[in-house]
Amino acid sequence: MIKAEIVVDFPKWRTKIKNPNLYLKKKIEKLSSIKLLKKKNFQFTLLLTNKTFIKRLNKKFRKKNPNYIIGEDCVYVGQSIRKPELRFEQHKEGYKSNSYAKVYGLRLREDFYEKYNPIPTRSDAEAIERMLGENLRKLGIGVWFN
């Protein structure tokens, strides 16, 4: 099964393709019918934007993640006094959200954070956020954190 979130960030895409979401969902459905892909799960976000934005975003991403291995996951690591499920919902709704978590966030990775909860103090939470983010980067995972 192929799941895709389509984000149209540049209005000119709508002049080239009348309804990019519908158009790309139909293409993805065709891909899903291929026998080889039926038994596998794929999940991704497709960002339709302009070249300038992508160049700037890629440069910023590569500067922060020089060891990123193409094809590995990209994650946002944050800390909050809220439960992770509630905080993730807030990001997706736009409340005090990180723009990457809001637009590209698909799910929580409990395997990354569960062993650290509950965290007793804010300074401990900030230290764990930094440590976890840096350790994931060393593994070749793309990471955004404050």
C-alpha positions as CSV (number, residue, x, y, z in Angstrom):
1,M,0.0,0.0,0.0
2,I,1.3,3.5,-0.8
3,K,0.2,6.4,1.3
4,A,1.1,9.9,0.3
5,E,0.5,13.3,1.6
6,I,0.6,16.0,-1.1
7,V,1.6,19.5,0.0
8,V,1.2,22.3,-2.7
9,D,3.4,25.1,-1.5
10,F,3.7,27.0,-4.8
11,P,0.5,28.4,-6.5
12,K,1.9,27.9,-10.1
13,W,1.5,24.2,-9.7
14,R,-2.3,24.7,-9.8
15,T,-1.9,26.3,-13.3
16,K,0.0,23.3,-14.6
17,I,-2.2,20.7,-13.0
18,K,-5.7,21.7,-12.1
19,N,-6.0,19.6,-9.0
20,P,-2.6,18.3,-8.0
21,N,-3.9,16.3,-5.1
22,L,-6.4,14.3,-7.1
23,Y,-4.0,13.9,-10.1
24,L,-1.2,12.5,-8.0
25,K,-3.5,10.3,-5.9
26,K,-4.7,8.7,-9.1
27,K,-1.1,8.1,-10.2
28,I,-0.3,6.5,-6.8
29,E,-3.4,4.3,-7.1
30,K,-2.0,3.0,-10.4
31,L,1.4,2.3,-8.7
32,S,-0.4,0.5,-5.9
33,S,-1.9,-2.0,-8.3
34,I,1.6,-3.2,-9.4
35,K,2.0,-6.7,-8.1
36,L,5.5,-6.0,-6.7
37,L,4.3,-3.1,-4.7
38,K,1.1,-4.6,-3.3
39,K,2.7,-6.4,-0.4
40,K,4.8,-3.5,0.8
41,N,3.9,-0.4,2.7
42,F,5.3,3.0,1.5
43,Q,4.5,6.3,3.2
44,F,5.8,9.7,2.0
45,T,5.1,13.4,1.7
46,L,5.3,15.0,-1.8
47,L,6.1,18.7,-1.7
48,L,5.2,20.7,-4.8
49,T,7.1,23.9,-4.6
50,N,9.6,26.0,-6.6
51,K,13.3,25.4,-7.2
52,T,14.5,28.3,-5.0
53,F,12.7,27.0,-2.0
54,I,14.0,23.5,-2.5
55,K,17.6,24.7,-2.9
56,R,17.4,26.7,0.3
57,L,15.7,23.9,2.2
58,N,18.2,21.3,0.9
59,K,21.2,23.5,1.8
60,K,19.8,24.0,5.3
61,F,19.0,20.3,5.7
62,R,22.5,19.2,4.5
63,K,24.2,21.7,6.8
64,K,22.4,20.2,9.8
65,N,22.6,16.6,8.6
66,P,25.9,16.0,6.8
67,N,25.8,12.3,7.5
68,Y,22.2,11.8,6.2
69,I,21.8,8.6,4.2
70,I,19.3,9.1,1.3
71,G,16.3,6.9,1.9
72,E,16.6,6.9,5.7
73,D,13.8,8.4,7.8
74,C,13.6,12.1,8.6
75,V,12.4,13.0,12.1
76,Y,11.6,16.0,14.3
77,V,12.8,15.7,17.9
78,G,11.1,18.0,20.4
79,Q,10.3,18.2,24.1
80,S,7.2,19.4,25.9
81,I,5.3,19.1,29.2
82,R,2.4,17.6,27.2
83,K,2.0,14.0,26.3
84,P,3.6,13.1,23.0
85,E,0.3,12.3,21.3
86,L,-1.3,15.6,22.3
87,R,1.8,17.6,21.3
88,F,1.9,15.9,17.9
89,E,-1.8,16.8,17.4
90,Q,-1.0,20.4,18.3
91,H,1.8,20.5,15.7
92,K,-0.5,19.2,13.0
93,E,-3.2,21.7,14.0
94,G,-0.6,24.6,13.9
95,Y,-0.6,25.4,17.6
96,K,2.9,26.5,18.5
97,S,4.1,24.1,15.9
98,N,7.4,23.4,14.2
99,S,6.8,24.0,10.5
100,Y,8.4,20.7,9.5
101,A,6.4,18.7,12.0
102,K,3.2,20.4,10.9
103,V,3.7,19.9,7.2
104,Y,5.6,16.6,7.0
105,G,4.8,14.9,10.3
106,L,3.1,11.5,9.7
107,R,3.3,9.7,13.0
108,L,5.1,9.4,16.3
109,R,8.1,7.1,16.7
110,E,7.5,5.7,20.2
111,D,10.6,3.4,19.7
112,F,12.7,6.6,19.9
113,Y,11.3,8.3,23.0
114,E,9.3,5.9,25.1
115,K,12.2,4.8,27.3
116,Y,12.9,8.4,28.4
117,N,9.3,9.2,29.7
118,P,8.4,10.6,32.1
119,I,11.2,13.2,32.2
120,P,11.5,14.9,35.6
121,T,12.7,18.5,34.6
122,R,12.7,20.8,31.7
123,S,16.5,20.9,31.6
124,D,16.6,17.1,31.5
125,A,14.1,17.2,28.6
126,E,16.3,19.6,26.7
127,A,19.4,17.5,27.3
128,I,17.6,14.4,26.1
129,E,16.3,16.2,23.1
130,R,19.8,17.3,22.1
131,M,21.4,13.9,22.9
132,L,18.6,11.9,21.0
133,G,18.8,14.3,18.0
134,E,22.6,14.0,17.7
135,N,22.6,10.3,18.1
136,L,20.0,9.8,15.4
137,R,22.0,12.0,13.1
138,K,25.1,9.8,13.7
139,L,23.0,6.9,12.4
140,G,22.3,8.7,9.1
141,I,18.7,9.7,10.0
142,G,17.7,13.2,9.0
143,V,16.8,15.2,12.2
144,W,15.3,18.6,13.0
145,F,15.5,19.7,16.6
146,N,15.8,23.1,18.5
